């Protein structure tokens, strides 16, 4: 991805971000006692979290490695990526998972089905 392309996509994301954040956080808790934005803030900017998401989708590295590269805990990497995915996918197409399997493969036969 060229820098100009990254910047144009980022500008679109940045313009949609405030509305997206309010919508996302309003969905999280129905009976909110604190105002939106009153909690802990993200360690990285929207630009860096967008960059982290692109690196993840380009290289499919683990959250542990992403955490090392972006100085975050792996759970925060997962949370940041999950938080940014809907917003970014509204601006650019993100690749879909090849397999929607969410449980661990336990037998050789199950592995051969997905990886012949």
Biopython code that builds the backbone (N, CA, C, O; Angstrom):
import numpy as np
from Bio.PDB.StructureBuilder import StructureBuilder

atoms = [
    (1, "UNK", "N", (0.838, -1.165, 0.000)),
    (1, "UNK", "CA", (0.000, 0.000, 0.000)),
    (1, "UNK", "C", (0.893, 1.241, 0.000)),
    (1, "UNK", "O", (1.823, 1.352, 0.799)),
    (2, "UNK", "N", (0.600, 2.149, -0.889)),
    (2, "UNK", "CA", (1.345, 3.399, -0.975)),
    (2, "UNK", "C", (0.947, 4.321, 0.177)),
    (2, "UNK", "O", (-0.147, 4.204, 0.730)),
    (3, "UNK", "N", (1.836, 5.226, 0.526)),
    (3, "UNK", "CA", (1.575, 6.155, 1.625)),
    (3, "UNK", "C", (0.372, 7.058, 1.322)),
    (3, "UNK", "O", (-0.424, 7.348, 2.215)),
    (4, "UNK", "N", (0.241, 7.495, 0.085)),
    (4, "UNK", "CA", (-0.896, 8.350, -0.277)),
    (4, "UNK", "C", (-2.213, 7.589, -0.146)),
    (4, "UNK", "O", (-3.223, 8.156, 0.273)),
    (5, "UNK", "N", (-2.200, 6.313, -0.502)),
    (5, "UNK", "CA", (-3.388, 5.474, -0.369)),
    (5, "UNK", "C", (-3.737, 5.272, 1.104)),
    (5, "UNK", "O", (-4.903, 5.358, 1.491)),
    (6, "UNK", "N", (-2.719, 5.002, 1.921)),
    (6, "UNK", "CA", (-2.929, 4.857, 3.361)),
    (6, "UNK", "C", (-3.534, 6.126, 3.941)),
    (6, "UNK", "O", (-4.491, 6.064, 4.712)),
    (7, "UNK", "N", (-2.975, 7.283, 3.571)),
    (7, "UNK", "CA", (-3.461, 8.554, 4.100)),
    (7, "UNK", "C", (-4.897, 8.847, 3.683)),
    (7, "UNK", "O", (-5.673, 9.368, 4.484)),
    (8, "UNK", "N", (-5.259, 8.529, 2.466)),
    (8, "UNK", "CA", (-6.633, 8.796, 2.020)),
    (8, "UNK", "C", (-7.623, 7.894, 2.762)),
    (8, "UNK", "O", (-8.706, 8.342, 3.138)),
    (9, "UNK", "N", (-7.260, 6.636, 2.970)),
    (9, "UNK", "CA", (-8.135, 5.734, 3.730)),
    (9, "UNK", "C", (-8.199, 6.172, 5.185)),
    (9, "UNK", "O", (-9.266, 6.165, 5.798)),
    (10, "UNK", "N", (-7.054, 6.551, 5.732)),
    (10, "UNK", "CA", (-7.031, 7.005, 7.120)),
    (10, "UNK", "C", (-7.879, 8.257, 7.319)),
    (10, "UNK", "O", (-8.578, 8.370, 8.326)),
    (11, "UNK", "N", (-7.831, 9.193, 6.383)),
    (11, "UNK", "CA", (-8.648, 10.403, 6.500)),
    (11, "UNK", "C", (-10.135, 10.071, 6.530)),
    (11, "UNK", "O", (-10.901, 10.697, 7.261)),
    (12, "UNK", "N", (-10.536, 9.094, 5.741)),
    (12, "UNK", "CA", (-11.933, 8.653, 5.753)),
    (12, "UNK", "C", (-12.285, 8.021, 7.098)),
    (12, "UNK", "O", (-13.350, 8.287, 7.655)),
    (13, "UNK", "N", (-11.386, 7.186, 7.615)),
    (13, "UNK", "CA", (-11.613, 6.547, 8.915)),
    (13, "UNK", "C", (-11.673, 7.591, 10.022)),
    (13, "UNK", "O", (-12.533, 7.525, 10.900)),
    (14, "UNK", "N", (-10.767, 8.544, 9.977)),
    (14, "UNK", "CA", (-10.716, 9.581, 11.010)),
    (14, "UNK", "C", (-11.987, 10.430, 11.019)),
    (14, "UNK", "O", (-12.445, 10.849, 12.082)),
    (15, "UNK", "N", (-12.551, 10.682, 9.855)),
    (15, "UNK", "CA", (-13.772, 11.484, 9.801)),
    (15, "UNK", "C", (-14.978, 10.716, 10.350)),
    (15, "UNK", "O", (-15.893, 11.317, 10.913)),
    (16, "UNK", "N", (-14.980, 9.388, 10.186)),
    (16, "UNK", "CA", (-16.087, 8.568, 10.675)),
    (16, "UNK", "C", (-15.918, 8.132, 12.127)),
    (16, "UNK", "O", (-16.879, 7.673, 12.744)),
    (17, "UNK", "N", (-14.718, 8.266, 12.680)),
    (17, "UNK", "CA", (-14.406, 7.696, 13.987)),
    (17, "UNK", "C", (-15.246, 8.241, 15.148)),
    (17, "UNK", "O", (-15.742, 7.438, 15.939)),
    (18, "UNK", "N", (-15.436, 9.562, 15.296)),
    (18, "UNK", "CA", (-16.208, 10.037, 16.462)),
    (18, "UNK", "C", (-17.630, 9.486, 16.515)),
    (18, "UNK", "O", (-18.106, 9.083, 17.576)),
    (19, "UNK", "N", (-18.300, 9.471, 15.371)),
    (19, "UNK", "CA", (-19.659, 8.918, 15.321)),
    (19, "UNK", "C", (-19.650, 7.416, 15.604)),
    (19, "UNK", "O", (-20.510, 6.905, 16.320)),
    (20, "UNK", "N", (-18.662, 6.712, 15.030)),
    (20, "UNK", "CA", (-18.539, 5.273, 15.244)),
    (20, "UNK", "C", (-18.294, 4.948, 16.714)),
    (20, "UNK", "O", (-18.876, 4.003, 17.247)),
    (21, "UNK", "N", (-17.437, 5.727, 17.370)),
    (21, "UNK", "CA", (-17.118, 5.463, 18.768)),
    (21, "UNK", "C", (-18.352, 5.600, 19.660)),
    (21, "UNK", "O", (-18.582, 4.768, 20.538)),
    (22, "UNK", "N", (-19.131, 6.632, 19.438)),
    (22, "UNK", "CA", (-20.352, 6.820, 20.228)),
    (22, "UNK", "C", (-21.320, 5.678, 19.981)),
    (22, "UNK", "O", (-21.917, 5.157, 20.924)),
    (23, "UNK", "N", (-21.484, 5.284, 18.737)),
    (23, "UNK", "CA", (-22.389, 4.187, 18.397)),
    (23, "UNK", "C", (-21.907, 2.871, 19.004)),
    (23, "UNK", "O", (-22.706, 2.112, 19.553)),
    (24, "UNK", "N", (-20.613, 2.600, 18.908)),
    (24, "UNK", "CA", (-20.044, 1.349, 19.425)),
    (24, "UNK", "C", (-20.169, 1.284, 20.946)),
    (24, "UNK", "O", (-20.580, 0.260, 21.493)),
    (25, "UNK", "N", (-19.819, 2.359, 21.620)),
    (25, "UNK", "CA", (-19.857, 2.355, 23.075)),
    (25, "UNK", "C", (-21.285, 2.381, 23.612)),
    (25, "UNK", "O", (-21.534, 1.877, 24.707)),
    (26, "UNK", "N", (-22.214, 2.949, 22.874)),
    (26, "UNK", "CA", (-23.617, 2.943, 23.297)),
    (26, "UNK", "C", (-24.196, 1.540, 23.228)),
    (26, "UNK", "O", (-25.059, 1.177, 24.028)),
    (27, "UNK", "N", (-23.720, 0.750, 22.270)),
    (27, "UNK", "CA", (-24.180, -0.631, 22.122)),
    (27, "UNK", "C", (-23.635, -1.531, 23.223)),
    (27, "UNK", "O", (-24.279, -2.509, 23.603)),
    (28, "UNK", "N", (-22.458, -1.208, 23.735)),
    (28, "UNK", "CA", (-21.786, -2.078, 24.695)),
    (28, "UNK", "C", (-22.572, -2.238, 25.988)),
    (28, "UNK", "O", (-22.745, -3.357, 26.469)),
    (29, "UNK", "N", (-23.046, -1.146, 26.553)),
    (29, "UNK", "CA", (-23.756, -1.204, 27.832)),
    (29, "UNK", "C", (-25.059, -0.442, 27.709)),
    (29, "UNK", "O", (-25.069, 0.739, 27.361)),
    (30, "UNK", "N", (-26.148, -1.115, 27.993)),
    (30, "UNK", "CA", (-27.462, -0.473, 27.904)),
    (30, "UNK", "C", (-27.695, 0.468, 29.088)),
    (30, "UNK", "O", (-28.190, 1.580, 28.905)),
    (31, "UNK", "N", (-27.343, 0.031, 30.294)),
    (31, "UNK", "CA", (-27.568, 0.834, 31.498)),
    (31, "UNK", "C", (-26.256, 1.467, 31.939)),
    (31, "UNK", "O", (-25.725, 1.145, 33.002)),
    (32, "UNK", "N", (-25.751, 2.350, 31.130)),
    (32, "UNK", "CA", (-24.465, 2.988, 31.385)),
    (32, "UNK", "C", (-24.582, 3.954, 32.556)),
    (32, "UNK", "O", (-25.497, 4.777, 32.596)),
    (33, "UNK", "N", (-23.650, 3.855, 33.519)),
    (33, "UNK", "CA", (-23.653, 4.775, 34.659)),
    (33, "UNK", "C", (-22.657, 5.918, 34.450)),
    (33, "UNK", "O", (-22.843, 7.009, 34.988)),
    (34, "UNK", "N", (-21.619, 5.676, 33.684)),
    (34, "UNK", "CA", (-20.632, 6.721, 33.400)),
    (34, "UNK", "C", (-20.823, 7.218, 31.984)),
    (34, "UNK", "O", (-21.361, 6.506, 31.136)),
    (35, "UNK", "N", (-20.388, 8.429, 31.727)),
    (35, "UNK", "CA", (-20.495, 9.006, 30.390)),
    (35, "UNK", "C", (-19.563, 8.294, 29.416)),
    (35, "UNK", "O", (-18.550, 7.717, 29.811)),
    (36, "UNK", "N", (-19.925, 8.347, 28.145)),
    (36, "UNK", "CA", (-19.061, 7.796, 27.108)),
    (36, "UNK", "C", (-17.769, 8.594, 27.093)),
    (36, "UNK", "O", (-17.792, 9.825, 27.079)),
    (37, "UNK", "N", (-16.641, 7.892, 27.096)),
    (37, "UNK", "CA", (-15.339, 8.540, 27.102)),
    (37, "UNK", "C", (-14.776, 8.762, 28.493)),
    (37, "UNK", "O", (-13.692, 9.327, 28.638)),
    (38, "UNK", "N", (-15.501, 8.321, 29.526)),
    (38, "UNK", "CA", (-15.039, 8.538, 30.893)),
    (38, "UNK", "C", (-14.064, 7.457, 31.350)),
    (38, "UNK", "O", (-13.394, 7.623, 32.370)),
    (39, "UNK", "N", (-13.977, 6.372, 30.625)),
    (39, "UNK", "CA", (-13.107, 5.271, 31.035)),
    (39, "UNK", "C", (-11.680, 5.441, 30.549)),
    (39, "UNK", "O", (-11.261, 6.525, 30.143)),
    (40, "UNK", "N", (-10.954, 4.351, 30.601)),
    (40, "UNK", "CA", (-9.566, 4.348, 30.164)),
    (40, "UNK", "C", (-9.494, 4.564, 28.656)),
    (40, "UNK", "O", (-10.298, 4.017, 27.901)),
    (41, "UNK", "N", (-8.537, 5.356, 28.233)),
    (41, "UNK", "CA", (-8.369, 5.649, 26.815)),
    (41, "UNK", "C", (-7.387, 4.671, 26.189)),
    (41, "UNK", "O", (-6.593, 4.040, 26.887)),
    (42, "UNK", "N", (-7.446, 4.552, 24.875)),
    (42, "UNK", "CA", (-6.532, 3.674, 24.159)),
    (42, "UNK", "C", (-5.114, 4.213, 24.281)),
    (42, "UNK", "O", (-4.898, 5.423, 24.353)),
    (43, "UNK", "N", (-4.154, 3.297, 24.301)),
    (43, "UNK", "CA", (-2.753, 3.699, 24.402)),
    (43, "UNK", "C", (-2.282, 4.350, 23.102)),
    (43, "UNK", "O", (-1.495, 5.296, 23.120)),
    (44, "UNK", "N", (-2.775, 3.831, 21.969)),
    (44, "UNK", "CA", (-2.333, 4.304, 20.664)),
    (44, "UNK", "C", (-3.412, 5.134, 19.981)),
    (44, "UNK", "O", (-4.596, 5.031, 20.299)),
    (45, "UNK", "N", (-2.983, 5.940, 19.059)),
    (45, "UNK", "CA", (-3.906, 6.783, 18.289)),
    (45, "UNK", "C", (-4.684, 5.909, 17.295)),
    (45, "UNK", "O", (-4.380, 4.732, 17.096)),
    (46, "UNK", "N", (-5.679, 6.516, 16.693)),
    (46, "UNK", "CA", (-6.474, 5.817, 15.677)),
    (46, "UNK", "C", (-5.579, 5.403, 14.520)),
    (46, "UNK", "O", (-5.743, 4.314, 13.970)),
    (47, "UNK", "N", (-4.642, 6.253, 14.147)),
    (47, "UNK", "CA", (-3.720, 5.942, 13.045)),
    (47, "UNK", "C", (-2.899, 4.689, 13.360)),
    (47, "UNK", "O", (-2.752, 3.814, 12.508)),
    (48, "UNK", "N", (-2.367, 4.604, 14.577)),
    (48, "UNK", "CA", (-1.553, 3.443, 14.945)),
    (48, "UNK", "C", (-2.400, 2.172, 15.055)),
    (48, "UNK", "O", (-1.941, 1.086, 14.700)),
    (49, "UNK", "N", (-3.617, 2.307, 15.539)),
    (49, "UNK", "CA", (-4.491, 1.126, 15.618)),
    (49, "UNK", "C", (-4.914, 0.670, 14.231)),
    (49, "UNK", "O", (-5.059, -0.529, 13.989)),
    (50, "UNK", "N", (-5.112, 1.615, 13.319)),
    (50, "UNK", "CA", (-5.396, 1.258, 11.926)),
    (50, "UNK", "C", (-4.196, 0.556, 11.311)),
    (50, "UNK", "O", (-4.351, -0.435, 10.597)),
    (51, "UNK", "N", (-3.004, 1.064, 11.584)),
    (51, "UNK", "CA", (-1.772, 0.443, 11.089)),
    (51, "UNK", "C", (-1.633, -0.975, 11.645)),
    (51, "UNK", "O", (-1.256, -1.893, 10.917)),
    (52, "UNK", "N", (-1.938, -1.156, 12.934)),
    (52, "UNK", "CA", (-1.852, -2.477, 13.558)),
    (52, "UNK", "C", (-2.827, -3.453, 12.891)),
    (52, "UNK", "O", (-2.484, -4.614, 12.666)),
    (53, "UNK", "N", (-4.027, -2.991, 12.579)),
    (53, "UNK", "CA", (-5.005, -3.838, 11.916)),
    (53, "UNK", "C", (-4.525, -4.245, 10.524)),
    (53, "UNK", "O", (-4.683, -5.399, 10.125)),
    (54, "UNK", "N", (-3.940, -3.302, 9.786)),
    (54, "UNK", "CA", (-3.432, -3.623, 8.449)),
    (54, "UNK", "C", (-2.284, -4.621, 8.507)),
    (54, "UNK", "O", (-2.203, -5.527, 7.677)),
    (55, "UNK", "N", (-1.399, -4.459, 9.480)),
    (55, "UNK", "CA", (-0.284, -5.407, 9.636)),
    (55, "UNK", "C", (-0.831, -6.787, 9.961)),
    (55, "UNK", "O", (-0.364, -7.791, 9.424)),
    (56, "UNK", "N", (-1.819, -6.833, 10.838)),
    (56, "UNK", "CA", (-2.417, -8.120, 11.205)),
    (56, "UNK", "C", (-3.022, -8.812, 9.978)),
    (56, "UNK", "O", (-2.781, -9.998, 9.753)),
    (57, "UNK", "N", (-3.802, -8.077, 9.192)),
    (57, "UNK", "CA", (-4.448, -8.687, 8.033)),
    (57, "UNK", "C", (-3.468, -8.999, 6.905)),
    (57, "UNK", "O", (-3.699, -9.930, 6.133)),
    (58, "UNK", "N", (-2.399, -8.254, 6.797)),
    (58, "UNK", "CA", (-1.422, -8.520, 5.740)),
    (58, "UNK", "C", (-0.558, -9.736, 6.070)),
    (58, "UNK", "O", (-0.306, -10.577, 5.207)),
    (59, "UNK", "N", (-0.105, -9.825, 7.328)),
    (59, "UNK", "CA", (0.857, -10.865, 7.692)),
    (59, "UNK", "C", (0.266, -12.016, 8.505)),
    (59, "UNK", "O", (0.891, -13.069, 8.632)),
    (60, "UNK", "N", (-0.939, -11.821, 9.059)),
    (60, "UNK", "CA", (-1.568, -12.805, 9.941)),
    (60, "UNK", "C", (-0.617, -13.249, 11.044)),
    (60, "UNK", "O", (-0.453, -14.442, 11.298)),
    (61, "UNK", "N", (0.000, -12.279, 11.690)),
    (61, "UNK", "CA", (0.875, -12.582, 12.810)),
    (61, "UNK", "C", (0.031, -12.777, 14.068)),
    (61, "UNK", "O", (-1.130, -12.371, 14.116)),
    (62, "UNK", "N", (0.612, -13.389, 15.063)),
    (62, "UNK", "CA", (-0.111, -13.629, 16.304)),
    (62, "UNK", "C", (-0.280, -12.328, 17.079)),
    (62, "UNK", "O", (0.421, -11.345, 16.837)),
    (63, "UNK", "N", (-1.221, -12.344, 18.009)),
    (63, "UNK", "CA", (-1.426, -11.164, 18.854)),
    (63, "UNK", "C", (-0.226, -10.947, 19.768)),
    (63, "UNK", "O", (0.047, -9.819, 20.176)),
    (64, "UNK", "N", (0.480, -12.004, 20.087)),
    (64, "UNK", "CA", (1.678, -11.875, 20.924)),
    (64, "UNK", "C", (2.740, -11.066, 20.186)),
    (64, "UNK", "O", (3.340, -10.155, 20.757)),
    (65, "UNK", "N", (2.972, -11.399, 18.914)),
    (65, "UNK", "CA", (3.953, -10.654, 18.118)),
    (65, "UNK", "C", (3.482, -9.228, 17.869)),
    (65, "UNK", "O", (4.281, -8.293, 17.930)),
    (66, "UNK", "N", (2.208, -9.053, 17.592)),
    (66, "UNK", "CA", (1.679, -7.690, 17.422)),
    (66, "UNK", "C", (1.861, -6.882, 18.697)),
    (66, "UNK", "O", (2.199, -5.700, 18.652)),
    (67, "UNK", "N", (1.634, -7.528, 19.828)),
    (67, "UNK", "CA", (1.827, -6.851, 21.104)),
    (67, "UNK", "C", (3.262, -6.407, 21.296)),
    (67, "UNK", "O", (3.521, -5.322, 21.817)),
    (68, "UNK", "N", (4.196, -7.250, 20.873)),
    (68, "UNK", "CA", (5.610, -6.886, 20.959)),
    (68, "UNK", "C", (5.917, -5.709, 20.041)),
    (68, "UNK", "O", (6.609, -4.774, 20.443)),
    (69, "UNK", "N", (5.413, -5.746, 18.820)),
    (69, "UNK", "CA", (5.693, -4.701, 17.845)),
    (69, "UNK", "C", (5.065, -3.359, 18.225)),
    (69, "UNK", "O", (5.644, -2.303, 17.971)),
    (70, "UNK", "N", (3.872, -3.407, 18.838)),
    (70, "UNK", "CA", (3.144, -2.177, 19.158)),
    (70, "UNK", "C", (3.138, -1.869, 20.649)),
    (70, "UNK", "O", (2.404, -0.986, 21.093)),
    (71, "UNK", "N", (3.944, -2.583, 21.428)),
    (71, "UNK", "CA", (4.088, -2.357, 22.860)),
    (71, "UNK", "C", (2.748, -2.428, 23.594)),
    (71, "UNK", "O", (2.374, -1.515, 24.331)),
    (72, "UNK", "N", (2.031, -3.545, 23.370)),
    (72, "UNK", "CA", (0.748, -3.792, 24.013)),
    (72, "UNK", "C", (0.690, -5.226, 24.510)),
    (72, "UNK", "O", (1.466, -6.076, 24.072)),
    (73, "UNK", "N", (-0.220, -5.488, 25.415)),
    (73, "UNK", "CA", (-0.509, -6.854, 25.833)),
    (73, "UNK", "C", (-1.345, -7.510, 24.732)),
    (73, "UNK", "O", (-2.062, -6.823, 24.005)),
    (74, "UNK", "N", (-1.256, -8.831, 24.607)),
    (74, "UNK", "CA", (-1.974, -9.500, 23.521)),
    (74, "UNK", "C", (-3.482, -9.321, 23.627)),
    (74, "UNK", "O", (-4.167, -9.284, 22.604)),
    (75, "UNK", "N", (-4.013, -9.208, 24.839)),
    (75, "UNK", "CA", (-5.456, -8.986, 24.980)),
    (75, "UNK", "C", (-5.842, -7.596, 24.479)),
    (75, "UNK", "O", (-6.923, -7.424, 23.918)),
    (76, "UNK", "N", (-4.981, -6.611, 24.673)),
    (76, "UNK", "CA", (-5.253, -5.267, 24.158)),
    (76, "UNK", "C", (-5.149, -5.221, 22.636)),
    (76, "UNK", "O", (-5.893, -4.489, 21.983)),
    (77, "UNK", "N", (-4.238, -5.992, 22.079)),
    (77, "UNK", "CA", (-4.138, -6.083, 20.614)),
    (77, "UNK", "C", (-5.441, -6.641, 20.063)),
    (77, "UNK", "O", (-6.004, -6.099, 19.111)),
    (78, "UNK", "N", (-5.914, -7.717, 20.659)),
    (78, "UNK", "CA", (-7.164, -8.341, 20.212)),
    (78, "UNK", "C", (-8.324, -7.350, 20.326)),
    (78, "UNK", "O", (-9.129, -7.226, 19.403)),
    (79, "UNK", "N", (-8.407, -6.657, 21.438)),
    (79, "UNK", "CA", (-9.487, -5.688, 21.676)),
    (79, "UNK", "C", (-9.413, -4.539, 20.668)),
    (79, "UNK", "O", (-10.439, -4.127, 20.128)),
    (80, "UNK", "N", (-8.222, -4.026, 20.413)),
    (80, "UNK", "CA", (-8.072, -2.920, 19.461)),
    (80, "UNK", "C", (-8.458, -3.346, 18.050)),
    (80, "UNK", "O", (-9.145, -2.609, 17.342)),
    (81, "UNK", "N", (-8.024, -4.514, 17.649)),
    (81, "UNK", "CA", (-8.342, -4.999, 16.304)),
    (81, "UNK", "C", (-9.841, -5.229, 16.175)),
    (81, "UNK", "O", (-10.451, -4.833, 15.182)),
    (82, "UNK", "N", (-10.427, -5.864, 17.166)),
    (82, "UNK", "CA", (-11.870, -6.124, 17.146)),
    (82, "UNK", "C", (-12.674, -4.825, 17.141)),
    (82, "UNK", "O", (-13.725, -4.745, 16.505)),
    (83, "UNK", "N", (-12.189, -3.825, 17.837)),
    (83, "UNK", "CA", (-12.852, -2.529, 17.908)),
    (83, "UNK", "C", (-12.798, -1.804, 16.565)),
    (83, "UNK", "O", (-13.770, -1.166, 16.160)),
    (84, "UNK", "N", (-11.663, -1.904, 15.878)),
    (84, "UNK", "CA", (-11.463, -1.154, 14.638)),
    (84, "UNK", "C", (-12.027, -1.852, 13.397)),
    (84, "UNK", "O", (-12.307, -1.189, 12.398)),
    (85, "UNK", "N", (-12.199, -3.169, 13.441)),
    (85, "UNK", "CA", (-12.616, -3.913, 12.252)),
    (85, "UNK", "C", (-13.887, -3.390, 11.593)),
    (85, "UNK", "O", (-13.872, -3.173, 10.381)),
    (86, "UNK", "N", (-14.986, -3.173, 12.312)),
    (86, "UNK", "CA", (-16.195, -2.702, 11.625)),
    (86, "UNK", "C", (-16.014, -1.349, 10.945)),
    (86, "UNK", "O", (-16.533, -1.130, 9.851)),
    (87, "UNK", "N", (-15.292, -0.454, 11.579)),
    (87, "UNK", "CA", (-15.067, 0.866, 10.998)),
    (87, "UNK", "C", (-14.217, 0.768, 9.738)),
    (87, "UNK", "O", (-14.546, 1.371, 8.716)),
    (88, "UNK", "N", (-13.141, 0.021, 9.805)),
    (88, "UNK", "CA", (-12.244, -0.111, 8.657)),
    (88, "UNK", "C", (-12.942, -0.855, 7.522)),
    (88, "UNK", "O", (-12.767, -0.509, 6.354)),
    (89, "UNK", "N", (-13.730, -1.875, 7.860)),
    (89, "UNK", "CA", (-14.413, -2.627, 6.800)),
    (89, "UNK", "C", (-15.487, -1.803, 6.113)),
    (89, "UNK", "O", (-15.907, -2.147, 5.008)),
    (90, "UNK", "N", (-15.945, -0.718, 6.741)),
    (90, "UNK", "CA", (-16.885, 0.172, 6.056)),
    (90, "UNK", "C", (-16.164, 1.065, 5.050)),
    (90, "UNK", "O", (-16.800, 1.654, 4.176)),
    (91, "UNK", "N", (-14.843, 1.170, 5.169)),
    (91, "UNK", "CA", (-14.050, 2.007, 4.259)),
    (91, "UNK", "C", (-13.325, 1.204, 3.190)),
    (91, "UNK", "O", (-13.246, 1.628, 2.037)),
    (92, "UNK", "N", (-12.799, 0.050, 3.567)),
    (92, "UNK", "CA", (-12.106, -0.823, 2.618)),
    (92, "UNK", "C", (-12.534, -2.258, 2.877)),
    (92, "UNK", "O", (-12.902, -2.588, 4.005)),
    (93, "UNK", "N", (-12.497, -3.121, 1.870)),
    (93, "UNK", "CA", (-12.850, -4.520, 2.112)),
    (93, "UNK", "C", (-11.729, -5.237, 2.865)),
    (93, "UNK", "O", (-10.556, -5.134, 2.504)),
    (94, "UNK", "N", (-12.103, -5.953, 3.902)),
    (94, "UNK", "CA", (-11.145, -6.762, 4.657)),
    (94, "UNK", "C", (-11.323, -8.218, 4.253)),
    (94, "UNK", "O", (-12.447, -8.647, 3.992)),
    (95, "UNK", "N", (-10.247, -8.983, 4.197)),
    (95, "UNK", "CA", (-10.380, -10.396, 3.825)),
    (95, "UNK", "C", (-11.175, -11.159, 4.878)),
    (95, "UNK", "O", (-11.090, -10.865, 6.070)),
    (96, "UNK", "N", (-11.934, -12.124, 4.429)),
    (96, "UNK", "CA", (-12.716, -12.961, 5.327)),
    (96, "UNK", "C", (-11.902, -14.163, 5.759)),
    (96, "UNK", "O", (-10.957, -14.566, 5.079)),
    (97, "UNK", "N", (-12.272, -14.732, 6.891)),
    (97, "UNK", "CA", (-11.606, -15.951, 7.338)),
    (97, "UNK", "C", (-11.896, -17.075, 6.358)),
    (97, "UNK", "O", (-12.991, -17.173, 5.804)),
    (98, "UNK", "N", (-10.908, -17.909, 6.158)),
    (98, "UNK", "CA", (-11.113, -19.044, 5.267)),
    (98, "UNK", "C", (-12.036, -20.076, 5.888)),
    (98, "UNK", "O", (-12.811, -20.733, 5.193)),
    (99, "UNK", "N", (-11.944, -20.211, 7.199)),
    (99, "UNK", "CA", (-12.720, -21.213, 7.907)),
    (99, "UNK", "C", (-13.400, -20.546, 9.092)),
    (99, "UNK", "O", (-12.769, -19.791, 9.831)),
    (100, "UNK", "N", (-14.675, -20.822, 9.272)),
    (100, "UNK", "CA", (-15.406, -20.241, 10.386)),
    (100, "UNK", "C", (-15.389, -21.137, 11.611)),
    (100, "UNK", "O", (-16.205, -20.970, 12.517)),
    (101, "UNK", "N", (-14.487, -22.062, 11.645)),
    (101, "UNK", "CA", (-14.376, -22.980, 12.770)),
    (101, "UNK", "C", (-13.836, -22.229, 13.981)),
    (101, "UNK", "O", (-12.809, -21.556, 13.891)),
    (102, "UNK", "N", (-14.519, -22.342, 15.101)),
    (102, "UNK", "CA", (-14.068, -21.635, 16.296)),
    (102, "UNK", "C", (-13.610, -22.579, 17.383)),
    (102, "UNK", "O", (-13.151, -22.126, 18.431)),
    (103, "UNK", "N", (-13.719, -23.870, 17.167)),
    (103, "UNK", "CA", (-13.247, -24.801, 18.184)),
    (103, "UNK", "C", (-11.936, -25.445, 17.728)),
    (103, "UNK", "O", (-11.587, -25.416, 16.548)),
    (104, "UNK", "N", (-11.249, -26.005, 18.657)),
    (104, "UNK", "CA", (-9.956, -26.614, 18.379)),
    (104, "UNK", "C", (-10.136, -27.942, 17.646)),
    (104, "UNK", "O", (-10.999, -28.747, 17.996)),
    (105, "UNK", "N", (-9.309, -28.155, 16.629)),
    (105, "UNK", "CA", (-9.328, -29.435, 15.921)),
    (105, "UNK", "C", (-8.683, -30.487, 16.816)),
    (105, "UNK", "O", (-7.620, -30.249, 17.389)),
    (106, "UNK", "N", (-9.320, -31.648, 16.938)),
    (106, "UNK", "CA", (-8.862, -32.643, 17.907)),
    (106, "UNK", "C", (-8.381, -33.952, 17.274)),
    (106, "UNK", "O", (-7.647, -34.710, 17.909)),
    (107, "UNK", "N", (-8.777, -34.217, 16.061)),
    (107, "UNK", "CA", (-8.356, -35.475, 15.444)),
    (107, "UNK", "C", (-7.658, -35.183, 14.117)),
    (107, "UNK", "O", (-7.769, -34.091, 13.559)),
    (108, "UNK", "N", (-6.945, -36.181, 13.637)),
    (108, "UNK", "CA", (-6.253, -36.060, 12.356)),
    (108, "UNK", "C", (-7.273, -35.882, 11.235)),
    (108, "UNK", "O", (-7.025, -35.141, 10.284)),
    (109, "UNK", "N", (-8.403, -36.549, 11.338)),
    (109, "UNK", "CA", (-9.440, -36.450, 10.312)),
    (109, "UNK", "C", (-9.991, -35.020, 10.222)),
    (109, "UNK", "O", (-10.226, -34.520, 9.122)),
    (110, "UNK", "N", (-10.197, -34.367, 11.354)),
    (110, "UNK", "CA", (-10.669, -32.993, 11.347)),
    (110, "UNK", "C", (-9.637, -32.058, 10.708)),
    (110, "UNK", "O", (-9.998, -31.146, 9.964)),
    (111, "UNK", "N", (-8.381, -32.284, 10.995)),
    (111, "UNK", "CA", (-7.312, -31.462, 10.408)),
    (111, "UNK", "C", (-7.267, -31.664, 8.905)),
    (111, "UNK", "O", (-7.109, -30.696, 8.161)),
    (112, "UNK", "N", (-7.403, -32.900, 8.440)),
    (112, "UNK", "CA", (-7.356, -33.187, 7.003)),
    (112, "UNK", "C", (-8.508, -32.576, 6.235)),
    (112, "UNK", "O", (-8.373, -32.277, 5.049)),
    (113, "UNK", "N", (-9.654, -32.383, 6.901)),
    (113, "UNK", "CA", (-10.789, -31.738, 6.244)),
    (113, "UNK", "C", (-10.434, -30.304, 5.872)),
    (113, "UNK", "O", (-10.723, -29.858, 4.761)),
    (114, "UNK", "N", (-9.806, -29.579, 6.804)),
    (114, "UNK", "CA", (-9.504, -28.168, 6.576)),
    (114, "UNK", "C", (-8.168, -27.931, 5.892)),
    (114, "UNK", "O", (-7.970, -26.912, 5.230)),
    (115, "UNK", "N", (-7.251, -28.880, 6.056)),
    (115, "UNK", "CA", (-5.926, -28.743, 5.466)),
    (115, "UNK", "C", (-5.545, -30.043, 4.764)),
    (115, "UNK", "O", (-4.746, -30.822, 5.284)),
    (116, "UNK", "N", (-6.119, -30.277, 3.576)),
    (116, "UNK", "CA", (-5.891, -31.545, 2.873)),
    (116, "UNK", "C", (-4.443, -31.711, 2.402)),
    (116, "UNK", "O", (-4.104, -32.728, 1.797)),
]
sb = StructureBuilder()
sb.init_structure("model")
sb.init_model(0)
sb.init_chain("A")
sb.init_seg("    ")
for serial, (resi, resn, name, xyz) in enumerate(atoms, 1):
    if name == "N":
        sb.init_residue(resn, " ", resi, " ")
    sb.init_atom(name, np.array(xyz, "f"), 0.0, 1.0, " ", f" {name:<3s}", serial, name[0])
structure = sb.get_structure()
